[in-house]
Amino acid sequence: MILGFAIMGGLITIIAAFSLATAIQHGDSKVGSIVLMTLALLGTIFAIWKLPYWSQDNTPASHTAKQSQISSQSGQAFSASSSGVTQADNEQSVKQQLAKALTKLGDVTFDKSSKTYTLTVTNSDLKQTIAALNKKPSLAKQAKWPRFVTNFTKTSGSLEKSLGKGYTLQIRVGKQSPVLVFKDGYVVKNQFE
């Protein structure tokens, strides 16, 4: 709708400019043309400024749009050494690498018994997005949630390549049930799908 106002304002500005040029040629009054052209130009500029491309509103979708700039290090190859190092050492090494890569999103823990890496979200934008999606899951696509899921699916695949099969990566807010669970490069649970 705003785009329509911008286009109409542009057309009215052009017509007013031609009207002003005609008034100058014929020696008629220029006041009406100048006022119309000024108002149309101001309206066009305002409409262009309000286009979604420029607008920075605080809807859940915009929080995730900002969040999508925070990388999940998708496709990251974790280094796990095999010469003289135990699997437990490799698991801890991968935990440290995950924690470093995901530090902007939250805290990473590892449960050895269940072979589960858990990202507990502390990033306020992501927490707000998840809370909004809990209330209205239909916003997931608008909030670019599928891209977020794809990035973590690749990260889960990297875990499998580095450590072998059977490792889980889950994402949760606080002590709540995980919103995303991945295993061996596949999505096991996506709460907003």
Secondary structure as the mmCIF struct_conf table of DSSP 4:
data_model
#
loop_
_struct_conf.conf_type_id
_struct_conf.id
_struct_conf.beg_label_comp_id
_struct_conf.beg_label_asym_id
_struct_conf.beg_label_seq_id
_struct_conf.end_label_comp_id
_struct_conf.end_label_asym_id
_struct_conf.end_label_seq_id
HELX_RH_AL_P HELX_RH_AL_P1 ILE A 2 HIS A 26
TURN_TY1_P TURN_TY1_P1 GLY A 27 GLY A 27
HELX_RH_AL_P HELX_RH_AL_P2 VAL A 31 TRP A 49
TURN_TY1_P TURN_TY1_P2 LYS A 50 LYS A 50
BEND BEND1 LEU A 51 LEU A 51
TURN_TY1_P TURN_TY1_P3 PRO A 52 TRP A 54
HELX_RH_AL_P HELX_RH_AL_P3 PRO A 60 GLN A 67
TURN_TY1_P TURN_TY1_P4 SER A 68 GLN A 69
BEND BEND2 ILE A 70 ILE A 70
TURN_TY1_P TURN_TY1_P5 SER A 74 GLY A 75
BEND BEND3 SER A 83 GLY A 84
HELX_RH_AL_P HELX_RH_AL_P4 GLN A 87 ALA A 101
TURN_TY1_P TURN_TY1_P6 LEU A 102 LEU A 105
STRN STRN1 GLY A 106 ASP A 111
TURN_TY1_P TURN_TY1_P7 LYS A 112 LYS A 115
STRN STRN2 THR A 116 VAL A 121
HELX_RH_AL_P HELX_RH_AL_P5 SER A 124 LYS A 135
HELX_RH_3T_P HELX_RH_3T_P1 PRO A 137 LEU A 139
TURN_TY1_P TURN_TY1_P8 ALA A 140 LYS A 144
HELX_RH_AL_P HELX_RH_AL_P6 TRP A 145 LEU A 163
BEND BEND4 LYS A 165 LYS A 165
STRN STRN3 THR A 168 ARG A 172
BEND BEND5 VAL A 173 VAL A 173
TURN_TY1_P TURN_TY1_P9 GLY A 174 LYS A 175
BEND BEND6 GLN A 176 GLN A 176
HELX_LH_PP_P HELX_LH_PP_P1 SER A 177 PRO A 178
BEND BEND7 VAL A 179 VAL A 179
STRN STRN4 LEU A 180 LYS A 183
TURN_TY1_P TURN_TY1_P10 ASP A 184 GLY A 185
STRN STRN5 TYR A 186 ASN A 190
TURN_TY1_P TURN_TY1_P11 GLN A 191 PHE A 192
#
